[in-house]
Amino acid sequence: MESTGGVRWPRGIRPSAPGSRTTRLELFYDLVFVFAFLNVTTATAGNPTVRGLVQCLVVLALLWWCWSGFAALGNVVRTDQGVAPLVGFAASAAVFVLALTLPKAFVDRPGGLSGPVVFAICYFLVRASEVTIFLWLARADREVRRRTLPFVLPVPVATALLLTAALLPQRLLDGTAEQLFRLALWLVALGVEYGAGATLHGAGWTVLSAGHWAERHALIIMVALGESIIALGLGPGTTAGLPLTWPVIIAAVLGVAVVAALWWAYFDTLALAMEQALHRTREPRARAALARDAYTFLHLPLIAGVILFALGLKGLIYEGADPTTPSWGVPLPGFDLLALYGGVALYLVTLILLGRRVLGAPRWPSAAGVALLVALVPIAGRLPELVALAVLAVAIVAAVAAQTAVDTPRRRHVRQVALEEQVASEAEQTRWRGQHL
């Protein structure tokens, strides 16, 4: 056992520190989730219905809960030291197999293994690997045990519900009723996991390093934005036999403009301000509650908004490259249009909620942007798809620019503080390296 700060740490596990940042191994974990997010989009594109959209969001929420366990683990222990990497590699393999099952997670297709059963087993393995390390830590410290145990019970309960959804509905029902019953069981499993987190009022969260916690969530937003770029780029990749046309180039530029605006809306000021607010929140319960609400809960709809936008982009460039398609494309199908505009609107709504929860500040330009997007949907539905994408790009860029202008005083202060912290950290690292390396 290793003793740190009064806590006896088991052999093979090294404690993290308040100043810790994201490790390269955690970035490796995120690579698996890149594939998982991509498969969520692909699976939903093959089932463009309301039920398919609900299934997409449920699967995404369960994936997010798995990822959140990795983030919480990396905030408490050094994931690149001792036995933690071995556990991480095993869990990453389970996440990858889980991602492979996503197109088959709700339907047991003939031949091969049962997709729903494999999903349930992989979900259990991922969540169990996360809580196992926390339980290992809890053996030596009563306070850690008190915070950890409430998170353990939901894992077998949620897994049992997913296994029941995989095995029971087809024995009782057929057709649509079977699919709805299975989806209902998934929703209950989701409610068990998130309900446990919501009822703890932050008591189960341990945020040792505010910088690490904020950085991990910022990086996963980058992963989701990267998924949108991939969705945009897969069009030309699947149309190698078709000519490069101006509509393809225009669609690519417009798509990147929307993604860039989404990046700016989060990273330019808000992400820095949220991290600083988390640093200033010193009382453990208050910090835990803030970390839970602003990051674990409210970053999920941010991810969902980006995934929905990527879903709306799929196929748009393919049609633009087809010589038989009119120059500006055909009107978008209703599902794709709602995903495209609804995803961006959901992203802005979540930023408004984050501003209110963390900073206590209204974001009226963003609210106006949401209202504008809602008002534009009926109009965009009658426009060629490239024109509809251009209208979306202009609307989101205008909303983000207006929000930036309104935030100018706060933006100047927040970015100055962030720069001073960065310079001080670099100076300290340079001093240490000069003495020890």
PEFEN-V665483 format. One record per residue. RES is the residue in one small letter. PHI is phi in radians with two decimals (NA if undefined). PSI is psi in whole degrees, -180 to 180 (* if undefined). NEAR is the number of other ideal C-beta (glycine too) atoms within 10 Angstrom. Layout:
RES|PHI|PSI|NEAR / RES|PHI|PSI|NEAR
This chain:
m|NA|141|10 / e|-1.92|132|14 / s|-1.77|125|10 / t|-2.43|121|11 / g|1.03|31|7 / g|1.53|-7|7 / v|-1.80|129|14 / r|-1.53|110|12 / w|-1.57|137|19 / p|-1.12|155|15 / r|-1.07|145|9 / g|1.55|-4|14 / i|-2.22|128|20 / r|-1.91|135|17 / p|-1.24|150|17 / s|-1.40|-174|21 / a|-2.44|159|13 / p|-1.01|-25|11 / g|-1.72|11|12 / s|-1.19|155|20 / r|-2.21|179|15 / t|-1.14|137|21 / t|-1.64|163|20 / r|-1.12|-32|8 / l|-1.16|-36|17 / e|-1.15|-34|20 / l|-1.14|-34|12 / f|-1.10|-43|15 / y|-0.99|-42|23 / d|-1.14|-26|20 / l|-1.05|-37|12 / v|-1.17|-37|21 / f|-1.28|-24|23 / v|-1.01|-48|16 / f|-1.13|-40|15 / a|-1.10|-46|24 / f|-1.07|-40|28 / l|-1.10|-40|19 / n|-1.23|-32|19 / v|-1.06|-46|26 / t|-1.10|-45|27 / t|-1.10|-44|16 / a|-1.13|-39|20 / t|-1.25|-35|27 / a|-1.08|-28|20 / g|-1.42|-6|9 / n|-2.43|69|15 / p|-1.36|68|16 / t|-2.28|171|10 / v|-1.08|-44|8 / r|-1.11|-40|13 / g|-1.08|-37|15 / l|-1.19|-42|18 / v|-1.10|-43|14 / q|-1.05|-41|23 / c|-1.00|-47|22 / l|-1.22|-35|17 / v|-1.17|-47|17 / v|-1.07|-42|24 / l|-1.08|-41|23 / a|-1.14|-39|19 / l|-1.20|-41|23 / l|-1.04|-42|23 / w|-1.10|-38|23 / w|-1.16|-38|21 / c|-1.09|-46|23 / w|-1.11|-39|27 / s|-1.06|-34|23 / g|-1.11|-40|21 / f|-1.08|-43|24 / a|-1.10|-44|24 / a|-1.14|-40|21 / l|-1.11|-45|23 / g|-1.17|-18|26 / n|-1.42|-19|22 / v|-1.82|-38|21 / v|-2.14|162|25 / r|-1.46|107|17 / t|-1.25|-12|26 / d|-1.82|17|15 / q|-2.22|151|15 / g|1.15|-138|17 / v|-1.54|-8|15 / a|-1.01|-41|20 / p|-1.05|-37|15 / l|-1.12|-42|10 / v|-1.11|-42|20 / g|-1.10|-41|23 / f|-1.12|-42|13 / a|-1.11|-43|13 / a|-1.16|-37|24 / s|-1.11|-40|20 / a|-1.09|-41|14 / a|-1.15|-39|21 / v|-1.12|-39|24 / f|-1.13|-45|15 / v|-1.11|-40|16 / l|-1.00|-43|25 / a|-1.14|-35|24 / l|-1.10|-31|17 / t|-1.45|-8|22 / l|-0.96|-44|25 / p|-1.14|-16|17 / k|-2.05|13|17 / a|-1.19|-26|30 / f|-1.86|-8|23 / v|-2.35|125|15 / d|-1.53|95|18 / r|-1.38|149|10 / p|-1.13|146|4 / g|1.49|136|4 / g|1.35|-166|9 / l|-1.37|161|12 / s|-1.35|115|16 / g|-0.99|-48|19 / p|-1.06|-37|24 / v|-1.21|-44|17 / v|-1.09|-40|19 / f|-1.05|-47|26 / a|-1.08|-42|26 / i|-1.15|-45|20 / c|-1.14|-38|23 / y|-1.07|-43|26 / f|-1.11|-43|18 / l|-1.09|-41|18 / v|-1.14|-51|25 / r|-1.18|-38|24 / a|-1.16|-37|17 / s|-1.13|-35|20 / e|-1.20|-48|24 / v|-1.30|-22|19 / t|-1.08|-44|13 / i|-1.14|-41|22 / f|-1.10|-40|22 / l|-1.15|-36|16 / w|-1.08|-42|18 / l|-1.15|-37|23 / a|-1.19|-20|18 / r|-1.03|-34|12 / a|-1.73|-7|15 / d|-2.47|121|15 / r|-1.14|-38|9 / e|-1.15|-43|11 / v|-1.09|-40|18 / r|-1.10|-42|14 / r|-1.09|-38|12 / r|-1.36|-26|21 / t|-1.56|-41|20 / l|-0.95|-40|14 / p|-1.07|-19|14 / f|-1.54|-10|21 / v|-1.42|-46|16 / l|-1.03|-40|12 / p|-1.05|-25|20 / v|-1.11|-55|20 / p|-1.17|-31|13 / v|-1.16|-48|14 / a|-1.11|-40|25 / t|-1.12|-41|19 / a|-1.07|-39|15 / l|-1.16|-40|21 / l|-1.17|-39|26 / l|-1.15|-39|19 / t|-1.08|-41|17 / a|-1.11|-30|24 / a|-1.36|-30|23 / l|-1.93|-29|15 / l|-1.55|-47|14 / p|-0.96|-41|22 / q|-1.20|-18|15 / r|-1.45|-18|7 / l|-1.93|-33|9 / l|-2.34|173|14 / d|-2.34|159|9 / g|1.08|-135|7 / t|-1.11|-38|9 / a|-1.08|-40|11 / e|-1.09|-45|16 / q|-1.16|-39|17 / l|-1.19|-38|13 / f|-1.13|-43|16 / r|-1.10|-43|25 / l|-1.11|-38|17 / a|-1.09|-40|13 / l|-1.16|-38|19 / w|-1.09|-42|25 / l|-1.11|-38|15 / v|-1.14|-42|16 / a|-1.05|-42|25 / l|-1.10|-42|19 / g|-1.10|-36|14 / v|-1.10|-48|18 / e|-1.14|-52|23 / y|-1.30|-31|19 / g|-1.10|-39|12 / a|-1.09|-42|18 / g|-1.15|-37|19 / a|-1.25|-36|14 / t|-1.39|-12|10 / l|-1.40|-12|16 / h|0.93|37|12 / g|1.52|-5|21 / a|-1.16|-27|15 / g|-1.58|-5|19 / w|-1.59|137|25 / t|-2.16|114|21 / v|-1.95|90|23 / l|-1.29|-44|18 / s|-2.07|110|21 / a|-1.13|-36|23 / g|-1.12|-44|19 / h|-1.11|-45|23 / w|-1.07|-46|28 / a|-1.18|-41|24 / e|-1.16|-41|18 / r|-1.05|-43|26 / h|-1.27|-33|23 / a|-1.14|-39|18 / l|-1.19|-35|14 / i|-1.28|-27|24 / i|-1.12|-40|19 / m|-1.07|-39|13 / v|-1.05|-45|18 / a|-1.14|-42|23 / l|-1.10|-36|21 / g|-1.10|-33|17 / e|-1.10|-36|26 / s|-1.13|-41|25 / i|-1.11|-41|15 / i|-1.10|-44|16 / a|-1.06|-37|27 / l|-1.21|-40|22 / g|-1.41|-21|14 / l|-1.19|-21|19 / g|-1.03|-57|22 / p|-1.06|-33|18 / g|-1.14|-29|10 / t|-1.65|2|13 / t|-2.17|40|18 / a|-1.06|-28|7 / g|-1.49|0|6 / l|-1.82|154|16 / p|-1.29|154|9 / l|-1.35|124|10 / t|-2.15|164|17 / w|-1.05|-40|10 / p|-1.01|-36|22 / v|-1.11|-46|22 / i|-1.12|-43|13 / i|-1.11|-44|18 / a|-1.09|-40|27 / a|-1.10|-45|18 / v|-1.12|-43|12 / l|-1.14|-41|22 / g|-1.09|-43|24 / v|-1.14|-36|15 / a|-1.08|-42|17 / v|-1.15|-46|24 / v|-1.09|-40|23 / a|-1.10|-40|15 / a|-1.14|-40|23 / l|-1.11|-40|25 / w|-1.07|-48|15 / w|-1.08|-41|17 / a|-1.05|-31|26 / y|-1.68|-48|22 / f|-1.50|-29|14 / d|-1.07|-45|16 / t|-2.36|-45|22 / l|-1.07|-45|24 / a|-1.06|-42|20 / l|-1.14|-43|19 / a|-1.14|-39|22 / m|-1.16|-41|26 / e|-1.11|-42|22 / q|-1.12|-39|20 / a|-1.13|-38|19 / l|-1.17|-39|20 / h|-1.08|-41|16 / r|-1.26|-19|10 / t|-1.48|97|18 / r|-1.56|-33|8 / e|-1.13|126|9 / p|-1.00|-45|15 / r|-1.16|-41|12 / a|-1.15|-41|11 / r|-1.13|-42|22 / a|-1.09|-43|20 / a|-1.14|-40|19 / l|-1.14|-43|23 / a|-1.10|-41|24 / r|-1.14|-51|21 / d|-1.19|-51|17 / a|-1.34|-33|21 / y|-1.85|-60|26 / t|-1.11|-43|22 / f|-1.55|-51|17 / l|-1.40|-15|19 / h|-1.38|-18|23 / l|-1.10|-50|20 / p|-1.13|-26|21 / l|-1.06|-48|26 / i|-1.07|-44|27 / a|-1.07|-41|22 / g|-1.08|-42|22 / v|-1.18|-41|27 / i|-1.11|-40|25 / l|-1.12|-41|28 / f|-1.06|-44|31 / a|-1.07|-38|31 / l|-1.08|-41|27 / g|-1.19|-27|29 / l|-1.33|-26|30 / k|-1.04|131|20 / g|1.52|-15|18 / l|-1.15|-45|26 / i|-1.24|-33|29 / y|-1.00|-47|18 / e|-1.16|-36|20 / g|-1.14|-29|28 / a|-1.43|-17|21 / d|-1.29|122|16 / p|-1.07|-22|7 / t|-1.40|-10|5 / t|-1.41|138|18 / p|-0.96|157|13 / s|-0.89|-43|11 / w|-1.79|12|17 / g|1.47|177|22 / v|-1.77|162|11 / p|-1.01|141|15 / l|-1.14|142|26 / p|-1.01|151|14 / g|-0.95|-41|11 / f|-1.10|-48|18 / d|-1.12|-39|20 / l|-1.11|-46|20 / l|-1.16|-36|19 / a|-1.16|-43|26 / l|-1.12|-55|26 / y|-1.33|-39|26 / g|-1.16|-36|20 / g|-1.11|-45|23 / v|-1.15|-41|27 / a|-1.10|-42|25 / l|-1.09|-40|21 / y|-1.05|-47|26 / l|-1.15|-41|28 / v|-1.04|-42|19 / t|-1.16|-38|20 / l|-1.09|-37|25 / i|-1.08|-45|19 / l|-1.14|-38|17 / l|-1.13|-42|23 / g|-1.06|-39|19 / r|-1.22|-45|13 / r|-1.23|-42|16 / v|-1.60|-44|21 / l|-1.80|-13|19 / g|1.13|27|8 / a|-2.10|134|14 / p|-1.27|153|12 / r|-2.18|75|24 / w|-1.12|-39|12 / p|-1.06|-38|19 / s|-1.17|-39|23 / a|-1.10|-40|16 / a|-1.12|-36|15 / g|-1.11|-40|28 / v|-1.10|-47|20 / a|-1.05|-40|13 / l|-1.12|-44|17 / l|-1.09|-42|23 / v|-1.10|-42|12 / a|-1.18|-28|11 / l|-1.42|-17|18 / v|-0.99|-50|17 / p|-1.06|-35|9 / i|-1.24|-46|11 / a|-1.10|-29|23 / g|-1.12|-20|15 / r|-1.77|0|10 / l|-1.71|155|18 / p|-1.01|151|19 / e|-1.07|-38|27 / l|-1.18|-36|25 / v|-1.18|-41|17 / a|-1.08|-40|27 / l|-1.18|-37|28 / a|-1.13|-42|20 / v|-1.07|-43|18 / l|-1.08|-44|27 / a|-1.08|-44|20 / v|-1.12|-42|16 / a|-1.12|-45|22 / i|-1.26|-38|27 / v|-1.12|-41|17 / a|-1.13|-43|15 / a|-1.11|-44|24 / v|-1.18|-39|23 / a|-1.11|-42|15 / a|-1.13|-41|15 / q|-1.11|-40|26 / t|-1.10|-41|15 / a|-1.12|-42|10 / v|-1.15|-34|16 / d|-1.46|6|20 / t|-0.89|-49|10 / p|-1.08|-47|8 / r|-1.12|-41|14 / r|-1.04|-45|18 / r|-1.07|-44|11 / h|-1.18|-48|13 / v|-1.07|-46|22 / r|-1.22|-31|14 / q|-1.18|-44|10 / v|-1.06|-44|14 / a|-1.09|-40|16 / l|-1.16|-43|11 / e|-1.11|-40|10 / e|-1.11|-43|15 / q|-1.08|-45|10 / v|-1.11|-43|10 / a|-1.11|-41|10 / s|-1.13|-42|13 / e|-1.12|-39|10 / a|-1.15|-41|10 / e|-1.16|-41|11 / q|-1.14|-40|10 / t|-1.10|-42|10 / r|-1.09|-45|10 / w|-1.15|-42|10 / r|-1.13|-36|9 / g|-1.14|-29|8 / q|-1.52|-32|7 / h|-2.00|-15|6 / l|-2.00|*|5
